[in-house]
Amino acid sequence: MDEQQLLDQAPVNIKKHIENHPYQKDNVGMESSFVYIYNDLNLVLKVVDNEAHFQSEIMMMKWLNGKVLVPRIIEYGISEGYYYLLMTKLEGLMAFDDELMKNPEALIDILVSGIKSFWEISIKDCPIDNRNENKLKIAKERIKNNLVEIDDWDPELTSKRFNKPEEIYQYLLENKIEEKLVVSHGDYCLPNIFIKDQKITGFIDLSRAGIADIYQDISLLIRSFNYNNKSNDYKKLIIEKLGIDFDEKKYDYYLLLDELF
């Protein structure tokens, strides 16, 4: 379905806010979604066809509101098999913006403060449980339904180790790790973090947020920073700023788990 059709069939409670207003299509990120930015309204409309992602994102945005900086939900609804979420637009630049990447040391300080802001939240009453046992069940279903995109795999991570999703799944199943549970963003990558005046203004794409091991966010942060910086030069500094005894096996484990999603 094209983007105009999606807007034409938007639920009435959403259409009343955006109809006849200009928008900009956002193509950043790999998530299967349509994102429309309404700069004159300071609103963003996100449309997905995955009900589970939609429900979990709304649930976690509501729960995280007041705990960390997230967009405010304006309206949400369903139409013709698509799920619509209208929210406030965050100020600032995405963390991978060239202007921010010019000073990688300062950017790392900001990103580390953001990841720690999630860890400071108590896991008590967190509505989504993304412990490995649950994530592996979902991964198994994704493999069964041929939803794993092998073409998107990181060759440096998987080459000469795994040829099929089933092989990664089996490895993760046979090499379970002891989890240190925190509240996790779930996809702590630079495009999902907004920054203005050297401070985080908010986090987006929260459909994978919930209770998870501390390395869920650590692994994706390091990988995303390396990718956008086009080098591995700052991995050591990120680890130092996080103040952890780095576990290479756990780092690898969560990168592999992410290949199944």
N, C-alpha and C positions, 0 to 999 in steps of 0.2 A: 504494500500500500504506500502511495506517495505521501509526502509531508502535508500537502494541502488537504487531502482526504482525511488524514488524522485530525487536523484542526477543525474541519467541517463537521466531523462526527463527535467532537468533544462533548462531554456531559454539560448540561445546561448550567450547572453551578460553577463550572470552570469557564465556559464560553462567555458568560456575562462579564468576566474580568478582562478578557483578552481580545474579544472580537473587534476587528477593524483597527487593531494596533499593530505597528510594524514589529517584526521580530528578526532575529539573527539566528541562523542554525548553527549549533555547536557540534563539531565533529571530533572533538578531543576524546581520547579513550577508546577502549576496545569493547566496553560493555554493550550488549545488544539493546540499545535504547535510542529514542529520538529526543533531542534536547533543544528547546526553543528559548531564546533569551529575549525578553522584552525590556530593553534598556529604559524606555520612557516610563515604564511602570515599576522598575526595579524588581521584576518578577522573572522566574524561570519555570517553564513547563517541561516536565519529564514524562515521556510516554514509553511504556514497556509492554511486552506481551507475556511476561512471566509473572504469574500471580504470586508465587512464593516470594520472589525478590521484592515485589511491590509491597506485600503485606509486612515483610520483615523490615523493610526500609522505613515504612511509616511507624511501625511499632518502636523501632530503635530511635528514630528522630524524636518522637514524643518523649521517650524515656530519657534520652540524653539532654533534652532541652533544660537548660539551667545548670547542667553538669559540665558540659563543654559547649563550645560555640558551634551551633548547627543552624541551617536555615529554618525559618519559621514556616510551618505548613499553613497555607491559605485555604486550599480546597483539595479534595481528591475524589475520584470517581471512576466508574467503569463504563465503557461503551464499545460494542461490537468486538469483544474479545481483547480490547486494549485497556491498559490501566494508566490513569492520568494522575499526576501529582503536581500541583501548583504551589510554589514556595517562593520565599523571598530570595533575592539575588544577593550574593555575598560581595562585599567590597574587596578591592585589591586585585592582585595578580595570582595566577596559579603558580605554585612553587617552582615549576620547571621553566618559568619565563627567563629569557636571556638576561634581563636586567638583574634578576635575583641570582642567577648562576654566575654572574661576574665576581661575586664574593662568596665562594663556596664555604669558607669557614663560618661566616656570619649566618649563612643559610642553614648550615648544620645545627648551629645553636638553636635556631628557631624551630627546626623540625624535631629536634630532640625534646625541646620543651613541650611540643605538641603531643608527642607519643607518651610522654610522662603524664600529661594531663589526663589521658585515658586510664593509665595505671593507678592514678590516685583515686579513682572512683571505686567504691565498694561493689563487688560482684553480687552482693545480696539484692535480691529482687530483680536482677537483670532478666528481661523476658526472653532472651534468645541464648540458647546453649550451643556453642560451636566447638565443644570439646572434640578431640580427634575421633572418638568413637562415633559421634554423630556426623562429623564431616566425612568420614570414610563410608558411612552408609549412603550419604548423598552422592559421593564420588562413584560408588558402585552402580547406583542407578543411572548416573550420567554416562558411564561406560556402556551399560546395558542398552541405553537409548541412543548411542552413537553421538553424544553431545560434546565429546572432548575434541578440541581442535588441535590435532597433532601438528599442523602447519605453523601454529603459533608457539610451539615449544622452543625453549632456549637451547640451541645446539651445544653450547658450552656445558650446559648442565646435563643434558640427556644423551648426547652423542656417545656411542660406544658403551652405553650403559643400558638403555631401554629403547625398544623399537615399537612397543605397543602400550596403550594406557593400562592394560591388564598387568603388565610387568611392573609398572610404577606402583599400582595399587597393591600388588602382592608384596613388593618390597616394603611399602609403608606398613602393611599389615604385620609383616614378620619382624619389623624393626621398631616396634612401638617405643615411645619415649615417655619419661615421667614428665607430667605437665605442671608448670607453674602458672596458675590461672590468674588472669587479669581481665578487665574490660578491654576489648580489642576493637579497633576500627575495622579490621578485617581485610582492608585493601589500602593499607597506608602507603600510597604511592603519591608522587609529587603533584600530579594533576588533580588530586582530590583534596588538596590543601590550599587555602587562599591566604595571602599575606599582604599587609599594607603597613607602611611605616615600621618595618622590622618586627611586626607582631602578627600572629595568626588571627584572621578574622572569622574563620570557620572551616568546617569539614563537610565534604559532600560524598555522595555514593556510599551510603551506609547500609546497604542491603546485606552485607556480610558481617556487620558489627554484632558483638555479643561476647559471651564468655569464651575465652580461648587462651592458649598458651602464650606467654610473653613473646616468644619468637615468631608468632604469626605476623606481628607488625614489624619486628626487628628485621626479619628476612626480606620482607617486601620493601621496606625503607631503603636498605642497603642496595638491593638490586635496582630499584627505581633511581636512586641517586647516581649509581654507577652508569646506568643506561643514559641518563640525561646529561651527565658530565663526560660521557664517552671515555671513561677510564675507571680503574679500580683504586685510584690514588688515595681516596678519602675513606675507604672502608675502615682502616685503623683508627682514624680520627672519630668517626661516628661511634665506634665501639668504646673508645675512651670517654667520649661525652656522655654515652649512655651509662657508664659506670658499672659495667657488668663483666663477669668472668665469661668470656666468649666461648660458646660451645659450637664448634664447626659442624658437628653432626646434626644438631637441632636446626641450625641455619640451613643446611642442605635439605633436611626433612621437610621444612615448610615451603621451600622453593619447589620441591617435587610435588608436594600436595597441591600447590597452587596450579601446577600444570594440568591438573584434572578438572579445573574450574574455569 
